[in-house]
Amino acid sequence: MIKFGTGGWRAIIGDEFTKANIQLLAQGLVNKMKSEGVSENGIVMGYDRRFLSKEAMQWAAQVFAAAHIKAYLINKSSPTPLIMYYVMKHDFPYGMMVTASHNPAIYNGVKVFTAGGRDADEIQTKDIEDYISDIEESQVMSVEYEDGKAAGYIEEIYPLNEYLDNIIASVNMEAIRGAGLKVALDPMYGVSETSLKTILLTARCEVDTIHDRHDTLFGGKLPAPTASTLHTLQNYVLEKKCDIGIATDGDADRIGVIDDKGNFLHPNDILVLLYYYLVKFKGWHGPVVRNIATTHMLDKVAKEFGESCYEVPVGFKYISAKMQETGAIIGGESSGGLTVHGHINGKDGIYAAALLIEMIAVTGKKLSEIMEDIHTECGSIHMEERDYKFSQEKKEQVFRVLMEEKQLPKLPSEIDHVSYLDGSKVYFANGGWVIARFSGTEPLIRIFCEMPTVEEAEEICKIYETFLDLK
């Protein structure tokens, strides 16, 4: 029943997300660590603000304690990047975060991190699944939480300052202090407020926060920073004349941005802005990595500066691995996750926010102005995105048509080539593209299309919708 997707294991609370399954997963990881001879090193664990997150972390810790593996528990709800940083900095073989990231409030889940603070790749997660499948219910051992603490196998820690100091040391705080910026924050009822406010107030920014209370229902909205969920932040930025509005998802590894004109900046735009800034203004040199459903504007910017852009499947583990392989300076995805060379080996919405603030301060330009500069220098393209829910029968039908029979609809642009690296992606001769793929975290079929004009992108999405009979 425990199957890992592109963003860890996620399940509906009370259905598959239960104490029994949490402890089963923990036992699987215990057995894996012992077989690899790394159980003496211990494990670090954290949790977000979702319903049962703290309890689930403690349930898992009880299993590690029973196996005499020390569990270091971050004892306040914390950003996922903090756990990744701590695993990397203190050489833990594994880390765990209880979160379902940007999924609806009825979900919770577990992310597993491996040495270096990396997202567990498909080999590692398949290995964990195999260990789990070999466990009988009677083999899951646990101790009482307080007994585990008393025995020294559970230790509560709170290393937030260490993580924040690392970010503060890596951004130009002096430039930000002199810029007098006004920032609006929207943690979306998640875990980023303390971290972001600490960094920004240290840099003498004026900071206003909305949606900061603890609400396990996330205000009745999806805790994902998208155009449809950030209307309140948009209005706040315009009303209060803020320089930028920053939002993060439930566990703060993804970011959403509202610019000075109140426009929602797509995660694609954020990636483009930061890559452009790192190369042109900070003088960094190196390629960029994006997933197969992320904007090709990154390719245009890379080409403008004599650099390369590498494409990988969806899943941040592929981005971080390719960055390490190629020496890329930034990597990210259209869903809002990105990382920068020299920081952690995974997504960090808090670091990305700090870097965006630095960019405004150093350039002396507003976000809207920098984006205009990029389009003037590198050109522009337009993306359209569509999501469709499906039944299992529909999933099998679409998979058969796209991936087995490799059928394509009649398309209005000349096709250069087709890739089946992750879903079905058509590359057009004019530089545009369209992909149809299944989400690895939600029961959705996703279609992304990027073309020279909005009308062309919309037309191709409509063609796919009709071709696959999606509603």
N, C-alpha and C positions, 0 to 999 in steps of 0.2 A: 504493500500500500504506500510505502514511502518512495517516491520517485523524484529525483532532482531535475529541475529545468534549467534554463539559462541563468536564473537568478536565485538558485538554491531550491529548497523544498518549501512549497506553499500549499496550504490546505484550509478548508473552511473550519472555523472554530466549532468544536463539538461534533464534527463529522469525522474527519481524519486527524485534525489537530487536537489531540487528546494527550493526557498525561502518559498513558500507556505508550503511545507512539513516540512522544518526546523521549521517554526513557529507553525505548527500543532503539531509536536513532543514536542516543548517547552510548548505549551498550555496543552498538556496531562500531562506533568511533573508538571506544575503549579497546575493543578487540583488535582493531586495525593498528592503533598506536602500540599496543603490546607486541604485535607480530613484527612491527617495524623497529622495535627496540627504542622507541622515543618516549615511552610513558614516564620516564624519570623527569622529563623536561616540563611536564604539566601542560595546561591549556588555559587560555584566557577567554572569558565569556562576557557578553554584554546583552542589553535588551533595549527596546524602544518603548513608546508610550501606548502601544496596542493593548487590548484586553488580553490578560493572562501572560503578557510577555515576561514580566518579572518572575512570576510563578514558574513559567516554563523553564527559564534559565536555572532556577533553583532546583527544579525537578531533575534537570540534566546533571547538575552539579552533584546531586545525591548519588547518581550512578558512578560518576568519576571517583567520588570519595570512597564508595564501597570497593572500588578496584585499586584503591591506594594511589590514584593519580591526582595530583594537586590541581584544583580548579581555582583560578584567580578570577573573582567575579567583580565586574565594575558595578558598584552598588547604587548608581543612579542611572536613570534612563539617559542614554548617550547616543551620539551619532555613530553610524556604522564605520565611517573612516577612522574614528578613534581606535576601534578594535583592530582594524587593519594596520594602523600605525604601530600599535603596541606589540602586535605579533611580529612585525618587521623589526622594530627597534630592539626588542628583548629576545629575539631569536627563538620564539616559540615554534614548535613544529605545526601546531594547529590552533585555530581560534574559532569561536562560534558566536553568532549574533542572532538573537531571536527577533525577527522582524518579517513582515511581508511587504516591506518597502512601500511601493505606491499602489498596491492592490486595495480593493474595497475593504471596509472596516470588518466585514465578516471573516476575513482571512487573517491567518498568522502563519509563521513559518520559521525556517532556520537557514541562515547562510553559513557555510563552512569556509574557512580560510586556511591556506597551507603556508609552508615556510616562505618567508619574505613578505607575508601579508597579502598574498595573492588569492583571488577567487579560486576555489577548487575547480579544476578543469573537469572535462567529461570523463577522463580516465580515473581521476580521484573519486568523483561522485559515483561512478559505476562500481568502483571498488567498495565504497561505503555501502551501497545498495546490496552488493554481494555478501558482505559481512552481515548485514541486517537479515538477509533471507536465510542465513544459516542458524539464526538464533531461535531457540524455543522460548516461549513465554516464561517458563520457569527459570531460564538462564539469566534473565534481567535482574541484576542485583542492585539494591540501593540501601542507603542508611538514612536516618533522620537528619534533617538539615543541620540542626544545632549540634548533633553528635559529630557530624563531619567537620564543623568549625572547631569544635573542642579537640578533635584529633589532629587538627592542623592540615587537613586535606581540602578545606574550603577556606579561602581567605578573601575578604572583601577589600577592594581597592578603588581609588578614584583618581586616575592619572590624567585628568582633563588638562591641567596646566601644562604638563609636558608636551602634549599634542598641540595646544594653542601656541606655546612658546616656539615650537618648531615652525608653525605657519608665520608667526610674527617676524621671526628671524629671516624668512625667505621672501618677504614682500617689502617694498620700499615704503616703510612707515613714515619716513621723513617727508616724502613727497605728498603722501595722503594728509599728514598733519597740516601742511601748508595750503591745502586746497579748499578747506571749509565746505566739505560736501554734506549734503542732506540725504539720508538714506531711509527708505521705508522697508521694513522686514515683514515677511509673512511666513512663519514657520509651518503654516497649515496644521496647527495643533500638534506638531511633531517635536523633534528633539534639538533643533538647531539654534534656538533663541540665545541660550547662555553663551554658546561658542561665538556666534556672530556678533552679539552685542559686546562681548569682552574685547574682541579684536577691533571693532569699529570705534568703540568709545576710547580705547587705548590710542587709536589714531586720530582722536579729536573730531570724529564725525558726529553730526547731529543725527540721532537714530530714533525713529518711531516704529513701534511694533503693533501689528494686528494679529488676531487669531493665535494668541500665545498661550491660552489656558490648556489644561490637560482635558482632552475630550476624545475618548476612545472611538467615537463615531465620526470624528473629523468634521464636525459641523454639518454632517449629512452629505458631505461631498467626497469625491475621490481625492486622496491625499497625494495628488500628482500635479506639479506645477505646469499646467497647460493653459492654452488660450481660453478654454471654457471655464476654468476654475479660478482664474485670477482677476475677475472683473472688479472685485472690491479693491484689490491692490492697484489696479489701473486707475480707478477713480481717486484713490488716496494720493497717488503720485501726482496726478494733475491738480487736485484740490490744494495740496500742501506744497506744490512746486518743488518736488524732490528731484534730485539729480538721477536717481535710479531706484527702482523697486526690486527687491530680491526675495524670491520664494524658494523653499526647499521641500522635497517630498518627505514622507513620514519618517525616514531614517537618515535624512540629510546627505545622501550620497548623490542626489540629483538636484539640479538647479533650474529655476525659471526666472526670467528677467523682464521687467517693464522698463522701457527707456524713458528719457526725459520728456518725450512727447506723449507718453501714455500708451505707446505701442508695445504689444507683446512681442518679445524677441524669441523666435523659435530656437530650440537648442542647437539646430544647425547654425544659426547666426552667431550664437555664443561661441561655438567652436571656431568659426571663421574669424571672428573678432580677436579671439585670444591667440590663434596661430599667427595672424597678421601682426598683432602687437609684439609677440615674442620675437619674431624675425625682424620686423622693421624697426621697432623702437628699443628692444632689449639687445638686439644684435646676435640672437641665437641662430645657430645653423643646424638644420637637420630635417628629416622628413616628418610627415604626419600620418597617423593611422586612423582609419574610420571603418565602421562596419558596412555591410553590403547595402543597408537601407538608409545611409547617411549621405548628406549633400555632396555633390561633386564640385561645389564651389571651393572645397578644400583642395581639390586637384588644380583648379584654376589659380588659387593663391600660391600653391606650391610651385607651379610652373612659372609664375611671375617672378619668383625669387630663386629659380634654378634648383628647386628641391623636388622631392618625390612624394607621392601619396600612395599608401598601401591599403588594400581592401581585404577585410577578413569577415568571417561569418558573424552573425549576431551573438552576443555574449561577451561580457567585458573581459573574461579570461583570455579570449583571443586577441583583444586589443592590447592588453598588458604584455602578453607573450610576444606579439609582433613588435611592440615598442622596444622590448629588451633585445630582440634579434636585430633590429635595424638601427637602433640608436635614435629613434624618433623623439621629438621634443614634446609632442602632445598627441593624445589619442582620445577619441570619444565616439559617441553614438547619438542618433537623432532623438532618443528618448530622454536626453538630458544629463547623461553621465559623461564625465571626462576626467582625465588625469594629465599631469604635466611631469616631464622628466625631472628627477631629483626629489620628488615628493613621494607619496606612497604608490604602491603598485595596483591601484584600483581607483574607483570613482570617489570624488570628494567635492560635494557641493559647497562646503565651507571654504576650502582653499580656493575653489574657482571664483567664489564671490569676492574674496579678498583680492584676487588678481584682477578682477574686473574693476574694483574700486581703484586699485593702483593704476590701471590703464587710463581711467578718466583723469586721475591726478597728474600723471606723467605727461600725457599728451596735451592736457589743457583743453581737450575737446569733449563735447557731449557725445553720448553713445550714438545718437542719430547722425551726427556729423562724421564720426569714424566709419560708420556703415556706408555712408554716401561716398567717402573716399575710396573704400574697398571696391564698390561697384564701378566707380569711375576708372580705377586702375586695372581691375580684373574682369569686368563684365558682370552680368547677373543671370541667374536662372530661377525658375519658380517651381516649388514643390506642392503637390497635393497629396493628402493622406486620407485613407478611408479604412475604417474598422468594421468588421461584420461578425456577429456571434454565429455559432454553428452548432448543429447536433452532431453526434458521433457519425451518423450516417452521411451527413453533408461533408464532414471532414474527410471521410474515406473517399467520397465521390470526387472532391476537389483534388485530393492527393493523387488519385488515379489519373485524372485528366492532366494535371500539371507536371507531376514528377515521374509517373510511370509511362504514360502515353506521350508525354512531352508535347501536348497540344498547345497551340497559341491562337488567340483570336486574330482576325484580320485587322492589322494595324495601319494607321495612315502615314507612318514614317518608315524610311528605309532601315532595316535591321542590320546592325554590324555583326553582332554575335549574341549568343544566349549562354548564361551560366546557371548551373544547378548546385552551386556551392552551398546555398542556404535558401531554399525556395526556388522559384523560377524568376530569373532576372534577365530582361531583354535590354541590350545596349543598342541605342540608335546611332546611325551615322552622324547625326547632327549634334551628338554629345549628350542627348537626353537618355533617359532610362525609365523602366518600370519594373517593379518587383511585386510578386504575390507570394506571401509566406505565412505560415502559422506562427502565432506568438508562442514563445517558450514559457510565459508566465501566466497567461490568461487564455480562456477558450475563445480566441479571436482569430479570424483570417484578416491579414493586413495587406493593403495595397498602397504602395508608395510610387509616385511618379514625379519625375523632375524633367521639365522641358523649357525651351526658350521663352514660352509665354504661358500665362495662367490658363488661357483657353485651351491650349494644346494639352496641358497636364490634366485638366478637368475632363476633356474629351476621352482621353485614353483610360482614365479611371472608370468612366461610364461604360466604355467598351468592355472592360474586364468585368464590371458588375453584371452586365447583360450576359456575357459569355459564360460566366460561372454561376449565373442565376443566384446572385447574392441579394439579400434584402436587409 
